[in-house]
């Protein structure tokens, strides 16, 4: 049976995709079982004053609810270049202060 060029290319792409798909589950499943460290209130105070106060007026933590602070902090993590631990610390401070 003779295949057209398009059929040959499609078969090659499908074969390649299936081969790659066979590699993904082991890679995706390689997580760590280590727990994520909780935020620290005192480090959060320091990180808040050193990072957030540079661009914003000092906001009263009571200005927003816990769920609102979570959304704000997650958004600002990217914009402010915060580490995961800094983010958890700041969130712990804000939620513990309101």
N, CA, C and O atoms as a MOPAC input file, in Angstrom:
PM7 MOZYME 1SCF
protein

 N      0.84300 1    -1.16500 1     0.00000 1
 C      0.00000 1     0.00000 1     0.00000 1
 C      0.89400 1     1.23500 1     0.00000 1
 O      1.82100 1     1.33700 1     0.80300 1
 N      0.61700 1     2.15400 1    -0.88600 1
 C      1.41200 1     3.36500 1    -1.00400 1
 C      0.68400 1     4.49400 1    -0.28900 1
 O     -0.50800 1     4.71500 1    -0.50600 1
 N      1.42300 1     5.21500 1     0.57600 1
 C      0.85300 1     6.33400 1     1.32300 1
 C      1.24800 1     7.64600 1     0.66700 1
 O      2.33100 1     7.78300 1     0.09900 1
 N      0.32900 1     8.61400 1     0.76400 1
 C      0.65600 1     9.94400 1     0.26000 1
 C      1.61200 1    10.61600 1     1.24900 1
 O      1.76800 1    10.17000 1     2.38600 1
 N      2.23300 1    11.67300 1     0.80000 1
 C      3.17500 1    12.41000 1     1.66200 1
 C      2.46500 1    12.90500 1     2.92500 1
 O      3.02200 1    12.83300 1     4.02100 1
 N      1.23500 1    13.40700 1     2.76900 1
 C      0.47200 1    13.91900 1     3.90900 1
 C      0.18200 1    12.80000 1     4.90900 1
 O      0.30500 1    13.00700 1     6.11700 1
 N     -0.20100 1    11.62000 1     4.42300 1
 C     -0.48200 1    10.49200 1     5.31100 1
 C      0.78300 1    10.05500 1     6.05100 1
 O      0.72800 1     9.70900 1     7.23100 1
 N      1.90400 1    10.07100 1     5.36600 1
 C      3.16800 1     9.68400 1     5.98800 1
 C      3.54200 1    10.66500 1     7.09200 1
 O      3.94700 1    10.26000 1     8.18200 1
 N      3.40600 1    11.94800 1     6.80700 1
 C      3.71600 1    12.97400 1     7.81200 1
 C      2.77900 1    12.83300 1     9.00600 1
 O      3.21800 1    12.91200 1    10.15300 1
 N      1.48900 1    12.62500 1     8.74100 1
 C      0.52300 1    12.46700 1     9.83000 1
 C      0.85500 1    11.25800 1    10.69900 1
 O      0.75300 1    11.32800 1    11.92400 1
 N      1.25000 1    10.15700 1    10.07800 1
 C      1.61700 1     8.96000 1    10.84000 1
 C      2.85600 1     9.22000 1    11.69400 1
 O      2.93400 1     8.78400 1    12.84300 1
 N      3.82100 1     9.93600 1    11.11800 1
 C      5.03800 1    10.24500 1    11.87300 1
 C      4.71400 1    11.14500 1    13.06400 1
 O      5.23000 1    10.93000 1    14.16100 1
 N      3.86900 1    12.14800 1    12.85700 1
 C      3.48300 1    13.04300 1    13.94600 1
 C      2.72800 1    12.28800 1    15.03600 1
 O      2.97200 1    12.49700 1    16.22500 1
 N      1.81500 1    11.41400 1    14.63000 1
 C      1.05300 1    10.63000 1    15.59400 1
 C      1.96600 1     9.69800 1    16.38400 1
 O      1.82500 1     9.57400 1    17.60000 1
 N      2.89000 1     9.05300 1    15.70600 1
 C      3.83700 1     8.16500 1    16.38200 1
 C      4.69200 1     8.94100 1    17.37800 1
 O      4.91500 1     8.48400 1    18.49900 1
 N      5.16600 1    10.11000 1    16.97000 1
 C      5.96800 1    10.94200 1    17.86600 1
 C      5.17000 1    11.41200 1    19.06900 1
 O      5.67600 1    11.40900 1    20.19100 1
 N      3.91800 1    11.81800 1    18.84100 1
 C      3.06800 1    12.28500 1    19.93600 1
 C      2.79600 1    11.16100 1    20.92600 1
 O      2.82300 1    11.38000 1    22.13700 1
 N      2.53600 1     9.96300 1    20.42000 1
 C      2.28900 1     8.82700 1    21.31000 1
 C      3.54100 1     8.46000 1    22.10500 1
 O      3.45600 1     8.10300 1    23.28000 1
 N      4.68800 1     8.54900 1    21.46400 1
 C      5.94000 1     8.25800 1    22.17400 1
 C      6.16500 1     9.26800 1    23.29400 1
 O      6.54900 1     8.88900 1    24.40000 1
 N      5.93200 1    10.54300 1    23.01800 1
 C      6.08600 1    11.56900 1    24.05200 1
 C      5.05300 1    11.40400 1    25.15600 1
 O      5.36400 1    11.59700 1    26.33200 1
 N      3.83100 1    11.04900 1    24.78800 1
 C      2.78700 1    10.86000 1    25.79300 1
 C      3.15300 1     9.72300 1    26.74000 1
 O      2.79800 1     9.75500 1    27.91800 1
 N      3.85500 1     8.73000 1    26.23300 1
 C      4.29600 1     7.63100 1    27.09100 1
 C      5.33500 1     8.06300 1    28.10700 1
 O      5.48900 1     7.41800 1    29.14400 1
 N      6.04900 1     9.14000 1    27.82900 1
 C      7.06400 1     9.64100 1    28.75700 1
 C      6.48500 1    10.57500 1    29.81300 1
 O      7.07300 1    10.72700 1    30.88400 1
 N      5.35100 1    11.20000 1    29.53600 1
 C      4.81600 1    12.21200 1    30.44000 1
 C      4.36800 1    11.69400 1    31.80400 1
 O      4.71500 1    12.31900 1    32.80600 1
 N      3.62600 1    10.60100 1    31.90900 1
 C      3.17100 1    10.20100 1    33.24400 1
 C      4.28500 1    10.03100 1    34.27100 1
 O      4.11400 1    10.47200 1    35.40700 1
 N      5.42700 1     9.41000 1    33.92700 1
 C      6.47500 1     9.32900 1    34.94100 1
 C      7.02400 1    10.70200 1    35.33100 1
 O      7.37200 1    10.91600 1    36.49200 1
 N      7.10400 1    11.61600 1    34.39600 1
 C      7.62900 1    12.94900 1    34.69200 1
 C      6.64300 1    13.72400 1    35.55300 1
 O      7.03900 1    14.34800 1    36.53700 1
 N      5.37200 1    13.69100 1    35.19500 1
 C      4.34900 1    14.42000 1    35.94000 1
 C      4.21800 1    13.86500 1    37.34800 1
 O      3.99600 1    14.62100 1    38.29400 1
 N      4.34900 1    12.57400 1    37.49600 1
 C      4.17200 1    11.95000 1    38.80000 1
 C      5.33400 1    12.14200 1    39.75200 1
 O      5.26000 1    11.69200 1    40.89500 1
 N      6.40900 1    12.79500 1    39.32500 1
 C      7.57800 1    12.95100 1    40.17900 1
 C      7.46900 1    14.20600 1    41.02300 1
 O      8.16200 1    15.19200 1    40.77300 1
 N      6.60900 1    14.16900 1    42.01100 1
 C      6.48300 1    15.29000 1    42.94500 1
 C      7.24500 1    14.97600 1    44.21100 1
 O      7.74600 1    13.86700 1    44.39600 1
 N      7.32500 1    15.94900 1    45.06400 1
 C      7.96100 1    15.70300 1    46.34300 1
 C      6.87900 1    15.48200 1    47.37600 1
 O      5.79800 1    16.06500 1    47.29700 1
 N      7.17400 1    14.64900 1    48.33000 1
 C      6.23300 1    14.38700 1    49.40400 1
 C      6.47700 1    15.31100 1    50.58700 1
 O      5.84200 1    15.17000 1    51.63200 1
 N      7.39500 1    16.25500 1    50.42200 1
 C      7.70100 1    17.17100 1    51.50700 1
 C      6.57200 1    18.17700 1    51.66200 1
 O      6.08900 1    18.72700 1    50.67200 1
 N      6.14700 1    18.42300 1    52.89800 1
 C      5.08300 1    19.40600 1    53.09800 1
 C      5.58500 1    20.81900 1    52.81900 1
 O      6.76100 1    21.12700 1    53.01200 1
 N      4.68100 1    21.65800 1    52.36900 1
 C      5.01500 1    23.06300 1    52.12000 1
 C      5.05700 1    23.76500 1    53.47100 1
 O      4.10800 1    23.65200 1    54.24700 1
 N      6.13900 1    24.49200 1    53.76900 1
 C      6.22000 1    25.16700 1    55.06300 1
 C      5.13300 1    26.22500 1    55.19900 1
 O      4.80000 1    26.92600 1    54.24400 1
 N      4.59600 1    26.32300 1    56.39400 1
 C      3.56300 1    27.32600 1    56.66700 1
 C      4.18700 1    28.71400 1    56.69700 1
 O      5.40000 1    28.86800 1    56.83800 1
 N      3.33400 1    29.71100 1    56.56200 1
 C      3.80900 1    31.08300 1    56.64800 1
 C      4.13100 1    31.45200 1    58.08500 1
 O      3.55100 1    30.90400 1    59.02300 1
 N      5.05300 1    32.37800 1    58.25000 1
 C      5.46400 1    32.85100 1    59.57200 1
 C      5.03300 1    34.31200 1    59.72200 1
 O      5.36900 1    35.14900 1    58.88400 1
 N      4.29400 1    34.61300 1    60.78500 1
 C      3.74500 1    35.95300 1    61.00300 1
 C      4.84500 1    37.00800 1    61.06500 1
 O      4.75500 1    38.02900 1    60.38300 1
 N      5.88000 1    36.77900 1    61.87100 1
 C      6.94400 1    37.78000 1    62.05000 1
 C      7.73700 1    38.02800 1    60.76400 1
 O      8.07200 1    39.16900 1    60.44600 1
 N      8.03200 1    36.96100 1    60.03400 1
 C      8.70500 1    37.14800 1    58.74200 1
 C      7.78400 1    37.86500 1    57.77000 1
 O      8.24300 1    38.62700 1    56.91900 1
 N      6.47300 1    37.61900 1    57.89600 1
 C      5.49500 1    38.28200 1    57.04200 1
 C      5.45900 1    39.78100 1    57.26000 1
 O      5.32700 1    40.55000 1    56.30800 1
 N      5.57900 1    40.20400 1    58.53200 1
 C      5.62200 1    41.63600 1    58.84400 1
 C      6.81400 1    42.27200 1    58.13500 1
 O      6.69000 1    43.32300 1    57.50600 1
 N      7.95800 1    41.62400 1    58.24500 1
 C      9.18900 1    42.15300 1    57.64300 1
 C      9.08400 1    42.17200 1    56.11000 1
 O      9.41800 1    43.17000 1    55.47000 1
 N      8.61900 1    41.06200 1    55.53500 1
 C      8.49800 1    40.97500 1    54.07600 1
 C      7.47500 1    41.98500 1    53.55300 1
 O      7.67200 1    42.58500 1    52.49600 1
 N      6.38500 1    42.17000 1    54.29500 1
 C      5.35700 1    43.14600 1    53.91500 1
 C      5.94800 1    44.55500 1    53.87200 1
 O      5.73700 1    45.29800 1    52.91300 1
 N      6.68400 1    44.91000 1    54.91200 1
 C      7.22700 1    46.26800 1    54.96800 1
 C      8.34800 1    46.47300 1    53.94800 1
 O      8.50400 1    47.57500 1    53.42100 1
 N      9.12600 1    45.43300 1    53.66300 1
 C     10.23900 1    45.56600 1    52.72000 1
 C      9.80100 1    45.49100 1    51.26000 1
 O     10.42200 1    46.10800 1    50.39500 1
 N      8.74200 1    44.74500 1    50.98200 1
 C      8.33300 1    44.53600 1    49.59300 1
 C      7.09700 1    45.33000 1    49.20400 1
 O      7.11100 1    46.05700 1    48.21000 1
 N      6.05200 1    45.19900 1    49.96400 1
 C      4.76700 1    45.79000 1    49.57300 1
 C      4.75000 1    47.30100 1    49.76500 1
 O      4.15700 1    48.02500 1    48.96500 1
 N      5.39600 1    47.77600 1    50.82000 1
 C      5.36000 1    49.20200 1    51.14000 1
 C      6.17600 1    50.03500 1    50.15300 1
 O      6.04500 1    51.25900 1    50.11800 1
 N      7.01100 1    49.38600 1    49.35700 1
 C      7.79600 1    50.13100 1    48.36500 1
 C      6.90300 1    50.79500 1    47.32800 1
 O      7.18600 1    51.90600 1    46.87800 1
 N      5.83300 1    50.12200 1    46.95300 1
 C      4.96400 1    50.63400 1    45.89100 1
 C      3.59400 1    51.08000 1    46.39600 1
 O      2.91800 1    51.86600 1    45.73200 1
 N      3.18700 1    50.59700 1    47.53900 1
 C      1.85100 1    50.87400 1    48.06100 1
 C      1.96400 1    51.61800 1    49.38200 1
 O      2.93700 1    51.47100 1    50.12200 1
 N      0.94600 1    52.41700 1    49.65600 1
 C      0.84200 1    52.95600 1    51.00800 1
 C      0.56900 1    51.78400 1    51.93100 1
 O      0.00000 1    50.77800 1    51.50700 1
 N      0.96300 1    51.90200 1    53.16700 1
 C      0.69500 1    50.81800 1    54.10900 1
 C     -0.81400 1    50.67400 1    54.26600 1
 O     -1.47800 1    51.55600 1    54.81000 1
 N     -1.33000 1    49.59300 1    53.80000 1
 C     -2.76000 1    49.32400 1    53.90800 1
 C     -3.04200 1    48.65700 1    55.23900 1
 O     -2.22600 1    47.89900 1    55.76300 1
 N     -4.19200 1    48.95100 1    55.76300 1
 C     -4.62700 1    48.29500 1    56.98700 1
 C     -5.04300 1    46.87300 1    56.61900 1
 O     -5.86500 1    46.69600 1    55.72000 1
 N     -4.50000 1    45.85500 1    57.28600 1
 C     -4.88900 1    44.48000 1    56.96500 1
 C     -6.38900 1    44.22800 1    57.09800 1
 O     -6.90900 1    43.27600 1    56.51700 1
 N     -7.08300 1    45.06400 1    57.85100 1
 C     -8.52800 1    44.89000 1    58.00900 1
 C     -9.29900 1    45.40500 1    56.79000 1
 O    -10.51600 1    45.24300 1    56.70500 1
 N     -8.59100 1    46.01600 1    55.86200 1
 C     -9.23000 1    46.58400 1    54.67900 1
 C     -9.84400 1    45.50400 1    53.77900 1
 O    -10.82100 1    45.76100 1    53.07400 1
 N     -9.26800 1    44.29900 1    53.80600 1
 C     -9.77100 1    43.20300 1    52.98800 1
 C     -9.98200 1    41.96300 1    53.84300 1
 O     -9.36700 1    41.80400 1    54.89800 1
 N    -10.87400 1    41.07500 1    53.36300 1
 C    -11.11700 1    39.78700 1    54.02700 1
 C     -9.98100 1    38.81700 1    53.68000 1
 O     -9.18900 1    39.06900 1    52.77100 1
 N     -9.91600 1    37.70000 1    54.42200 1
 C     -8.87500 1    36.69300 1    54.18500 1
 C     -8.85300 1    36.21900 1    52.73400 1
 O     -7.78800 1    36.14100 1    52.12000 1
 N    -10.03000 1    35.90100 1    52.18300 1
 C    -10.07400 1    35.40000 1    50.80400 1
 C     -9.63600 1    36.46900 1    49.80700 1
 O     -9.05000 1    36.14600 1    48.77400 1
 N     -9.91300 1    37.72700 1    50.10400 1
 C     -9.47500 1    38.80300 1    49.21800 1
 C     -7.96300 1    38.98900 1    49.29600 1
 O     -7.30700 1    39.20100 1    48.27700 1
 N     -7.41200 1    38.90900 1    50.50800 1
 C     -5.95700 1    39.03300 1    50.64600 1
 C     -5.25200 1    37.91100 1    49.89500 1
 O     -4.21400 1    38.12900 1    49.27000 1
 N     -5.81900 1    36.70800 1    49.96000 1
 C     -5.20000 1    35.57000 1    49.25300 1
 C     -5.09600 1    35.87900 1    47.76300 1
 O     -4.04100 1    35.67600 1    47.16100 1
 N     -6.16800 1    36.36200 1    47.17100 1
 C     -6.16400 1    36.67500 1    45.74500 1
 C     -5.17600 1    37.80900 1    45.43900 1
 O     -4.42800 1    37.73900 1    44.46400 1
 N     -5.17800 1    38.83600 1    46.26500 1
 C     -4.28200 1    39.98000 1    46.05100 1
 C     -2.82200 1    39.55000 1    46.14900 1
 O     -2.00200 1    39.90600 1    45.30300 1
 N     -2.50800 1    38.78400 1    47.18900 1
 C     -1.11600 1    38.35800 1    47.40300 1
 C     -0.65000 1    37.44500 1    46.27300 1
 O      0.48300 1    37.57300 1    45.81000 1
 N     -1.50400 1    36.52700 1    45.82200 1
 C     -1.11500 1    35.63400 1    44.73100 1
 C     -0.86600 1    36.43500 1    43.44900 1
 O      0.05500 1    36.12400 1    42.69300 1
 N     -1.66800 1    37.44200 1    43.20800 1
 C     -1.46500 1    38.29800 1    42.03100 1
 C     -0.15000 1    39.07400 1    42.16000 1
 O      0.62700 1    39.15400 1    41.20800 1
 N      0.08600 1    39.62900 1    43.31300 1
 C      1.26900 1    40.46300 1    43.50900 1
 C      2.55200 1    39.64100 1    43.63600 1
 O      3.64900 1    40.17500 1    43.47100 1
 N      2.42100 1    38.36100 1    43.92500 1
 C      3.61600 1    37.51000 1    44.00000 1
 C      4.38000 1    37.57600 1    42.68400 1
 O      5.60200 1    37.72600 1    42.67400 1
 N      3.67100 1    37.46500 1    41.60400 1
 C      4.29700 1    37.48400 1    40.28400 1
 C      4.84700 1    38.87500 1    39.98200 1
 O      5.99200 1    39.01800 1    39.55400 1
 N      4.03600 1    39.88300 1    40.20300 1
 C      4.45100 1    41.25400 1    39.88300 1
 C      5.59300 1    41.72600 1    40.76100 1
 O      6.45500 1    42.48000 1    40.31100 1
 N      5.60500 1    41.28300 1    42.02100 1
 C      6.62900 1    41.73300 1    42.95900 1
 C      7.84900 1    40.83700 1    43.01800 1
 O      8.81800 1    41.15400 1    43.70600 1
 N      7.81300 1    39.71100 1    42.29900 1
 C      8.95000 1    38.79300 1    42.30700 1
 C      9.18400 1    38.15500 1    43.66500 1
 O     10.32800 1    37.93800 1    44.06300 1
 N      8.09700 1    37.85100 1    44.38500 1
 C      8.22200 1    37.25000 1    45.71400 1
 C      8.45300 1    35.75100 1    45.61000 1
 O      7.98100 1    35.10200 1    44.67700 1
 N      9.17800 1    35.21100 1    46.56700 1
 C      9.33600 1    33.76200 1    46.63800 1
 C      8.05400 1    33.16100 1    47.19900 1
 O      7.20600 1    33.87400 1    47.73500 1
 N      7.92300 1    31.86500 1    47.07400 1
 C      6.76500 1    31.18400 1    47.64300 1
 C      6.68700 1    31.36700 1    49.14900 1
 O      5.60600 1    31.57500 1    49.69800 1
 N      7.84400 1    31.28800 1    49.82300 1
 C      7.85300 1    31.43900 1    51.27800 1
 C      7.50200 1    32.86500 1    51.67500 1
 O      6.74100 1    33.06900 1    52.62000 1
 N      8.04300 1    33.85700 1    50.97200 1
 C      7.68100 1    35.25400 1    51.25900 1
 C      6.17600 1    35.45200 1    51.11500 1
 O      5.54700 1    36.12100 1    51.93400 1
 N      5.61400 1    34.87300 1    50.08000 1
 C      4.18100 1    35.00400 1    49.82900 1
 C      3.37300 1    34.40600 1    50.96900 1
 O      2.41900 1    35.02000 1    51.44700 1
 N      3.75500 1    33.20100 1    51.40900 1
 C      3.03900 1    32.56300 1    52.52400 1
 C      3.18900 1    33.37200 1    53.80400 1
 O      2.24200 1    33.49100 1    54.58100 1
 N      4.38000 1    33.92900 1    54.02600 1
 C      4.61900 1    34.73700 1    55.22500 1
 C      3.75900 1    36.00000 1    55.21000 1
 O      3.13400 1    36.33700 1    56.21600 1
 N      3.72400 1    36.69000 1    54.09100 1
 C      2.93200 1    37.92000 1    53.97900 1
 C      1.45000 1    37.61000 1    54.15700 1
 O      0.74200 1    38.33900 1    54.85100 1
 N      0.98500 1    36.54500 1    53.54000 1
 C     -0.42100 1    36.17000 1    53.66600 1
 C     -0.76300 1    35.82600 1    55.11200 1
 O     -1.82800 1    36.20100 1    55.60200 1
 N      0.12700 1    35.11900 1    55.79600 1
 C     -0.09600 1    34.78800 1    57.20700 1
 C     -0.19800 1    36.05800 1    58.03900 1
 O     -1.06200 1    36.16200 1    58.90900 1
 N      0.67800 1    37.02200 1    57.77700 1
 C      0.62900 1    38.30100 1    58.49200 1
 C     -0.68900 1    39.02600 1    58.23200 1
 O     -1.34900 1    39.47100 1    59.17100 1
 N     -1.07300 1    39.14500 1    56.96100 1
 C     -2.28400 1    39.89200 1    56.62200 1
 C     -3.53600 1    39.23700 1    57.18800 1
 O     -4.40600 1    39.91500 1    57.73500 1
 N     -3.62400 1    37.92100 1    57.05800 1
 C     -4.80300 1    37.22500 1    57.56000 1
 C     -4.82800 1    37.18900 1    59.08300 1
 O     -5.90000 1    37.17500 1    59.68700 1
 N     -3.66300 1    37.17400 1    59.70100 1
 C     -3.60300 1    37.17600 1    61.16000 1
 C     -3.84000 1    38.54100 1    61.76400 1
 O     -4.06600 1    38.65800 1    62.96900 1
 N     -3.79100 1    39.57200 1    60.94600 1
 C     -3.94700 1    40.94100 1    61.44600 1
 C     -5.34000 1    41.50500 1    61.23100 1
 O     -5.66000 1    42.57300 1    61.75200 1
 N     -6.16600 1    40.81300 1    60.47900 1
 C     -7.48200 1    41.40500 1    60.22200 1
 C     -8.56900 1    40.80500 1    61.02300 1
 O     -9.72400 1    41.21300 1    60.90100 1

